[in-house]
Each structure stands twice: as C-alpha cells, then as structure tokens.
Amino acid sequence: MKSLILALALTLGTSLTYAEESKETRQVCVDVMKDGKPVKDAKGNVRQNCKEVRVHKKLENATTVPDPKKK
C-alpha cells in the first residue's frame, strides 16, 4: 500500500513540474500563395496563415559551424 501511495505521489509531482514551466512562443505568419502569387481578400490585403511557435533558446542563439575543409 505504501508503494502505491509513493508511486502516485511521484507521478503527480512530476506532472506538476512540467505544467509550471513557462513556454515562450512567438507568432509566425506566412503569406497564402496560389499559383505563385499572394492571395488577397476583398479589401486588397494579403491573406496570411499565422501559427504560434515555441521558441527554442538553443536554436535561437546558435552559432555557425566552422567549415572543417578551411585550414
């Protein structure tokens, strides 16, 4: 019985730590294209598809990989 309570407490504890992490997101918009031309609405504005994307700090501040052939 004690092991069951311990396992339950551990699963709840780990799920709560994942829920507390703040996730940075940014909105990325791409123009809707049809036959290579942007699609416009009735007002003449270009239609866009927008999505919320999580920001990965490792990739956002990445440096370029040096070319091993240059020496």
GIJOJO-V25739 format. One record per run of one state. SS is the DSSP state (A for helix, B for strand, O for the rest). FROM is the first residue (numbers start at 1). LEN is the number of residues. Records with the same first field share a line. If there is no record, write none. Layout:
SS->FROM-LEN ; FROM-LEN
This chain:
O->1-1 ; 21-4 ; 32-1 ; 35-2 ; 39-1 ; 41-5 ; 47-1 ; 55-2 ; 61-11
A->2-19 ; 57-4
B->25-7 ; 33-2 ; 37-2 ; 40-1 ; 46-1 ; 48-7
